[in-house]
Amino acid sequence: MAAVYFEMKDYDRTIAECDKVIQMAKEGPYDFQKLGKAMARKANALFMQNKCDESIALYREALLEFNDYNIKEALKKV
């Protein structure tokens, strides 16, 4: 759902959906890949809201969870 909201440019709802995924990942069985991707998507939404400092911090945190090439490239653009 977060991806759909992001494409609709509804960044507040994107962030809310990502927060749900992040919370679920921390409470249940730990899936570092999904957690990293949710954090990166939230960081992307924060960047679109011109919250660059928060976005950069969250991108870096996402890389600690899931060291993905796409997250690294997104961080370079910020």
Backbone as JSON Lines, residues from 0, in Angstrom:
{"i":0,"aa":"M","n":[0.82,-1.19,0.0],"ca":[0.0,0.0,0.0],"c":[0.87,1.26,0.0]}
{"i":1,"aa":"A","n":[2.01,1.2,0.67],"ca":[2.87,2.37,0.75],"c":[3.33,2.8,-0.64]}
{"i":2,"aa":"A","n":[3.62,1.84,-1.5],"ca":[4.05,2.16,-2.86],"c":[2.93,2.85,-3.63]}
{"i":3,"aa":"V","n":[1.71,2.41,-3.43],"ca":[0.56,3.02,-4.1],"c":[0.39,4.46,-3.63]}
{"i":4,"aa":"Y","n":[0.44,4.65,-2.32],"ca":[0.3,6.02,-1.78],"c":[1.43,6.92,-2.26]}
{"i":5,"aa":"F","n":[2.63,6.36,-2.39],"ca":[3.76,7.16,-2.87],"c":[3.51,7.61,-4.3]}
{"i":6,"aa":"E","n":[3.04,6.71,-5.15],"ca":[2.75,7.06,-6.54],"c":[1.62,8.08,-6.64]}
{"i":7,"aa":"M","n":[0.72,8.07,-5.66],"ca":[-0.37,9.04,-5.63],"c":[0.1,10.38,-5.03]}
{"i":8,"aa":"K","n":[1.37,10.43,-4.62],"ca":[1.97,11.6,-4.0],"c":[1.32,11.94,-2.65]}
{"i":9,"aa":"D","n":[0.8,10.93,-1.98],"ca":[0.24,11.08,-0.65],"c":[1.31,10.6,0.34]}
{"i":10,"aa":"Y","n":[2.25,11.47,0.62],"ca":[3.44,11.09,1.38],"c":[3.14,10.85,2.86]}
{"i":11,"aa":"D","n":[2.14,11.52,3.41],"ca":[1.79,11.27,4.81],"c":[1.27,9.85,5.0]}
{"i":12,"aa":"R","n":[0.43,9.4,4.08],"ca":[-0.09,8.03,4.17],"c":[1.01,7.02,3.87]}
{"i":13,"aa":"T","n":[1.94,7.37,2.98],"ca":[3.09,6.49,2.7],"c":[3.87,6.27,3.98]}
{"i":14,"aa":"I","n":[4.16,7.35,4.68],"ca":[4.92,7.27,5.92],"c":[4.16,6.45,6.96]}
{"i":15,"aa":"A","n":[2.87,6.64,7.06],"ca":[2.05,5.89,8.02],"c":[2.1,4.39,7.71]}
{"i":16,"aa":"E","n":[1.98,4.02,6.44],"ca":[2.03,2.6,6.06],"c":[3.41,2.01,6.35]}
{"i":17,"aa":"C","n":[4.45,2.77,6.06],"ca":[5.81,2.29,6.33],"c":[6.03,2.11,7.83]}
{"i":18,"aa":"D","n":[5.48,3.01,8.63],"ca":[5.6,2.87,10.08],"c":[4.94,1.59,10.56]}
{"i":19,"aa":"K","n":[3.81,1.22,9.95],"ca":[3.14,-0.03,10.31],"c":[4.04,-1.23,10.01]}
{"i":20,"aa":"V","n":[4.65,-1.22,8.84],"ca":[5.53,-2.33,8.44],"c":[6.75,-2.4,9.35]}
{"i":21,"aa":"I","n":[7.32,-1.26,9.65],"ca":[8.49,-1.22,10.53],"c":[8.14,-1.78,11.9]}
{"i":22,"aa":"Q","n":[7.0,-1.4,12.43],"ca":[6.56,-1.9,13.73],"c":[6.31,-3.4,13.69]}
{"i":23,"aa":"M","n":[5.64,-3.89,12.64],"ca":[5.38,-5.32,12.51],"c":[6.68,-6.11,12.41]}
{"i":24,"aa":"A","n":[7.65,-5.58,11.67],"ca":[8.92,-6.28,11.49],"c":[9.67,-6.38,12.82]}
{"i":25,"aa":"K","n":[9.53,-5.37,13.65],"ca":[10.23,-5.39,14.94],"c":[9.53,-6.26,15.98]}
{"i":26,"aa":"E","n":[8.22,-6.46,15.83],"ca":[7.46,-7.24,16.81],"c":[7.44,-8.73,16.5]}
{"i":27,"aa":"G","n":[7.32,-9.07,15.24],"ca":[7.17,-10.47,14.87],"c":[8.48,-11.05,14.37]}
{"i":28,"aa":"P","n":[8.37,-12.05,13.51],"ca":[9.58,-12.63,12.91],"c":[10.34,-11.55,12.15]}
{"i":29,"aa":"Y","n":[11.59,-11.43,12.42],"ca":[12.42,-10.36,11.9],"c":[12.82,-10.64,10.44]}
{"i":30,"aa":"D","n":[12.36,-9.8,9.54],"ca":[12.74,-9.9,8.14],"c":[13.51,-8.64,7.77]}
{"i":31,"aa":"F","n":[14.84,-8.73,7.8],"ca":[15.68,-7.55,7.61],"c":[15.49,-6.92,6.24]}
{"i":32,"aa":"Q","n":[15.19,-7.71,5.23],"ca":[15.02,-7.19,3.88],"c":[13.78,-6.31,3.78]}
{"i":33,"aa":"K","n":[12.65,-6.8,4.29],"ca":[11.42,-6.01,4.25],"c":[11.53,-4.77,5.13]}
{"i":34,"aa":"L","n":[12.18,-4.91,6.26],"ca":[12.37,-3.77,7.15],"c":[13.21,-2.7,6.47]}
{"i":35,"aa":"G","n":[14.29,-3.1,5.83],"ca":[15.15,-2.14,5.13],"c":[14.42,-1.45,3.99]}
{"i":36,"aa":"K","n":[13.63,-2.19,3.25],"ca":[12.89,-1.59,2.13],"c":[11.81,-0.62,2.63]}
{"i":37,"aa":"A","n":[11.14,-0.97,3.71],"ca":[10.13,-0.07,4.27],"c":[10.77,1.21,4.79]}
{"i":38,"aa":"M","n":[11.92,1.07,5.41],"ca":[12.63,2.25,5.91],"c":[13.08,3.14,4.75]}
{"i":39,"aa":"A","n":[13.54,2.52,3.67],"ca":[13.98,3.29,2.5],"c":[12.81,4.0,1.83]}
{"i":40,"aa":"R","n":[11.67,3.33,1.76],"ca":[10.49,3.96,1.16],"c":[10.03,5.14,2.01]}
{"i":41,"aa":"K","n":[10.07,4.97,3.33],"ca":[9.72,6.07,4.22],"c":[10.71,7.23,4.05]}
{"i":42,"aa":"A","n":[11.99,6.91,3.93],"ca":[13.0,7.95,3.72],"c":[12.75,8.69,2.42]}
{"i":43,"aa":"N","n":[12.34,7.98,1.4],"ca":[12.03,8.6,0.12],"c":[10.84,9.55,0.25]}
{"i":44,"aa":"A","n":[9.83,9.15,1.0],"ca":[8.67,10.01,1.22],"c":[9.06,11.25,2.03]}
{"i":45,"aa":"L","n":[9.92,11.07,3.02],"ca":[10.4,12.21,3.79],"c":[11.17,13.18,2.91]}
{"i":46,"aa":"F","n":[11.97,12.63,2.0],"ca":[12.72,13.48,1.08],"c":[11.78,14.29,0.2]}
{"i":47,"aa":"M","n":[10.71,13.68,-0.26],"ca":[9.75,14.38,-1.1],"c":[9.03,15.49,-0.33]}
{"i":48,"aa":"Q","n":[9.01,15.39,1.0],"ca":[8.42,16.43,1.85],"c":[9.47,17.45,2.27]}
{"i":49,"aa":"N","n":[10.65,17.4,1.66],"ca":[11.77,18.3,1.95],"c":[12.27,18.18,3.39]}
{"i":50,"aa":"K","n":[12.19,16.99,3.94],"ca":[12.74,16.7,5.26],"c":[14.05,15.93,5.05]}
{"i":51,"aa":"C","n":[15.02,16.63,4.5],"ca":[16.24,15.98,4.03],"c":[17.07,15.37,5.15]}
{"i":52,"aa":"D","n":[17.22,16.06,6.27],"ca":[18.03,15.51,7.36],"c":[17.44,14.2,7.89]}
{"i":53,"aa":"E","n":[16.12,14.17,8.08],"ca":[15.46,12.95,8.54],"c":[15.59,11.85,7.5]}
{"i":54,"aa":"S","n":[15.47,12.23,6.24],"ca":[15.55,11.28,5.15],"c":[16.93,10.62,5.09]}
{"i":55,"aa":"I","n":[17.97,11.42,5.17],"ca":[19.34,10.89,5.11],"c":[19.59,9.94,6.28]}
{"i":56,"aa":"A","n":[19.17,10.34,7.48],"ca":[19.37,9.49,8.65],"c":[18.66,8.16,8.49]}
{"i":57,"aa":"L","n":[17.45,8.19,7.95],"ca":[16.68,6.95,7.78],"c":[17.25,6.09,6.66]}
{"i":58,"aa":"Y","n":[17.74,6.7,5.58],"ca":[18.41,5.92,4.52],"c":[19.61,5.17,5.11]}
{"i":59,"aa":"R","n":[20.39,5.86,5.92],"ca":[21.57,5.22,6.52],"c":[21.17,4.07,7.44]}
{"i":60,"aa":"E","n":[20.11,4.27,8.2],"ca":[19.6,3.22,9.08],"c":[19.09,2.03,8.26]}
{"i":61,"aa":"A","n":[18.45,2.33,7.13],"ca":[17.95,1.26,6.24],"c":[19.1,0.43,5.68]}
{"i":62,"aa":"L","n":[20.22,1.09,5.37],"ca":[21.38,0.36,4.86],"c":[21.95,-0.59,5.91]}
{"i":63,"aa":"L","n":[21.81,-0.25,7.18],"ca":[22.28,-1.15,8.23],"c":[21.4,-2.4,8.3]}
{"i":64,"aa":"E","n":[20.14,-2.26,7.96],"ca":[19.23,-3.41,7.96],"c":[19.39,-4.25,6.7]}
{"i":65,"aa":"F","n":[19.47,-3.58,5.56],"ca":[19.53,-4.29,4.29],"c":[20.41,-3.5,3.34]}
{"i":66,"aa":"N","n":[21.61,-3.98,3.13],"ca":[22.61,-3.29,2.32],"c":[22.29,-3.5,0.84]}
{"i":67,"aa":"D","n":[21.38,-2.7,0.33],"ca":[20.86,-2.85,-1.02],"c":[21.41,-1.76,-1.94]}
{"i":68,"aa":"Y","n":[21.71,-2.12,-3.16],"ca":[22.23,-1.17,-4.14],"c":[21.26,-0.01,-4.38]}
{"i":69,"aa":"N","n":[19.97,-0.29,-4.47],"ca":[18.97,0.75,-4.74],"c":[18.91,1.77,-3.61]}
{"i":70,"aa":"I","n":[19.07,1.32,-2.37],"ca":[19.07,2.24,-1.24],"c":[20.31,3.13,-1.3]}
{"i":71,"aa":"K","n":[21.45,2.54,-1.66],"ca":[22.68,3.32,-1.78],"c":[22.54,4.4,-2.86]}
{"i":72,"aa":"E","n":[21.94,4.03,-3.97],"ca":[21.75,5.0,-5.07],"c":[20.79,6.11,-4.67]}
{"i":73,"aa":"A","n":[19.74,5.78,-3.93],"ca":[18.8,6.8,-3.47],"c":[19.48,7.75,-2.51]}
{"i":74,"aa":"L","n":[20.35,7.25,-1.66],"ca":[21.07,8.1,-0.72],"c":[22.01,9.06,-1.45]}
{"i":75,"aa":"K","n":[22.59,8.62,-2.54],"ca":[23.45,9.5,-3.33],"c":[22.7,10.67,-3.93]}
{"i":76,"aa":"K","n":[21.42,10.47,-4.25],"ca":[20.63,11.52,-4.86],"c":[20.21,12.6,-3.87]}
{"i":77,"aa":"V","n":[20.2,12.24,-2.59],"ca":[19.8,13.2,-1.55],"c":[20.95,14.1,-1.33]}
